[in-house]
Amino acid sequence: MTTPPVRHRRTYAAASIAGLLVFGSVAGTTPAGAETPETPGATAQGWTERTLRGLTLEQKVGQLFVADVWGKSATEVHPGNREKYGVGTAAEVVKRYQVGGVIYFNHGGTDNVDGPAQVAGLSNGLQRAALGSGARLPLIISIDQEGGRVTRIAEPATEYPSAMALGAGRGAADARAAAAISGAELRAMGIAQNFAPVADVNSNPLNPIIGSRSFSADPALASELVAAQVEGLQDAGPRTRTVSAAAKHFPGHGDAATDSHTGLPVIDRTEAEWRAVDLPPFLAAIDAGADVIMTAHITMPALDPSGTPATLSEPIMNGLLRGELGYDGVVVTDSLQMQGVREMHSDAEIPVLALEAGVDQMLMPPDLDVAINGVLDAVRGGRLSEDRIDESVRRILRLKFERGIVAKPMVNERAVGRTVGTAEHLARIQEITDRTTTVLRDDANLLPITGGPGEVLVTGWNRPTYPGYPAEPVDALAREIGPSATALPTGGDPEETAVEDASGAAARSDLVIVLTNNLRANPGQRALLERLLATGKPVVAVSVQEPYDPGVVDAPTWVATYDWRSVTMASLAKVLFGETRPQGKLPVDVPAGDDPGTVLYPFGHGLTW
């Protein structure tokens, strides 16, 4: 094992650890005449400067944008591409705009994901299109693969527990290992940038968008696990290629009470509170060598009293992130399609303001023509200098070189199965997830369930149409329990008839396990749990996303899992039936009802046996 180099906030230094994956080379995938990491004497600076000098202004501006493209192959004609770009295929989008990157979504978005081998083929097809365009530069292909509910590529790839589940497990080594497996699998599919980890501290239990995507409400625990995941995603042996980590959402989305997809959150922290609560995980990410920091579409008057969204705020981006924190890596916006950044400015103005603020990459503009022309007009009119464009392009090119995308933009499609969803990866992630289940209360002395439970009813929350997830969690848990279990999912907010059916089934059962998700916002779920408790049958209530449901309905037995992927339901079944003991500890405070000042289950709480 080689000795890791010293990391600096102004560098992309990445530690060298035992490699996870060696990629086969593909003939003809390196741009002709390009200096690569394998060229004797090659340096990131030398290649970057030579490449930059050969680009036109239009090609430079194209490198600043990350586009969403539709379809499962580069040559598939898809109506989404026609509607947004006026061309049929993703390859045509890449060639027409010469963008620096693309981002993948699954069936609920741009329909890019069908399976690991297919994703690898899509990546190779898009890279061929990029290398065949005028700029002849490979793409940074990115994705949001956080784990838990934000999982774009699901089984047969390896599924991962949520960040908050890892926070409950308390293991930096586990967080690092999960991220390393994720990085290896993503890169095997041609993806070199993961918009993870979430560095937000979920200090507001009512946060509508972060929640279990955050490791913890405790800045120290969040910082430790953010750093571990940055290292896991990015660190590799000398002949491996992993992915760039992107810590998000700076300067911190954890105290938001509004979803920035639909509005502009205002964070009313003092600067001292921000420095104590929100800043530490971002400092940890920077010190760990994070390639990328993603911005937040929020306002924080204590840091910028103008009310400008942080993404467009020069005091926050250039003043704090670039200046005070010394960060010289790539800064990427959150999606420019989100309402939080569009409330105050036009789609042509937003990328110009972002560049003025200190941002480099613009993610998913709603109208790419408008966005690109807005930047070009600003340069030609003298508002932005070409030197300012060069500054961001230089960072993006350097990232492509140092992350190995220039040397090997293509992946071996035939070798995907040797890395993605392997038995070794699945077993390791299951072992990690088994340490995350948290038992909050068992006044009824139901757990562990031993001696044969009789007829078990598994009911409650499910989301059968969730993109990329082929099974409902209710069904998944019932399968883990075995033939004694009956699955009766009732949906996100069940009607009275569904509640009646479930309570009737409970009366005929010996044990009831009910899954909940956001009881506060779903009266049908509350009615279901209360009706099940009223049957007098033993009831185990399980909060399967945020762990705050136990503060809403008083059930004698409460368990928290922090997400509902198949791997998590397997861990839950092991704990419930005594195959493993619960080890998870709350990574947040769980308040009583809607009163955050009254803590019912404190940080660190968790029963075991």
Secondary structure, DSSP 8 states (H G I E B T S, - for coil): --------TTS------S-S------TT-S-TT---TTSTT--HHHHHHHHHHT--HHHHHHHTEEEE--SSSTT---HHHHHHHSSSSHHHHHHHH--SEEEE--TTTT---S-HHHHHHHHHHHHHHHHTSSS----EEEE-EEETTEESS-TTS-----HHHHHHHT-HHHHHHHHHHHHHHHHHTT--EE---B------TT-SSSGGGSS-SSHHHHHHHHHHHHHHHH---TT----EEEEEEET--TT-SS-TTTS--B----HHHHHHHTHHHHHHHHHTT-SEEEE-S-B-TTT-TT---GGG-HIIIIIIIIIIS---SEEE-S-TTSHHHHSSS-TTHHHHHHHHHT--BEE--S-HHHHHHHHHHHHHTTSS-HHHHHHHHHHHHHHHHHTTTTT-----GGGGGGTTT-HHHHHHHHHHHTTT-EEEEETT---S--S---SEEEEE---TT-TT--S-HHHHHHHHH-TTEEEEE--SS--HHHHHHHHHHHHT-SEEEEEES-GGG-HHHHHHHHHHHHT-S-EEEEE-SSTTGGGTS--SEEEE-S---HHHHHHHHHHHTTSS------SS-EEETTEEEEEEE-TT--B--
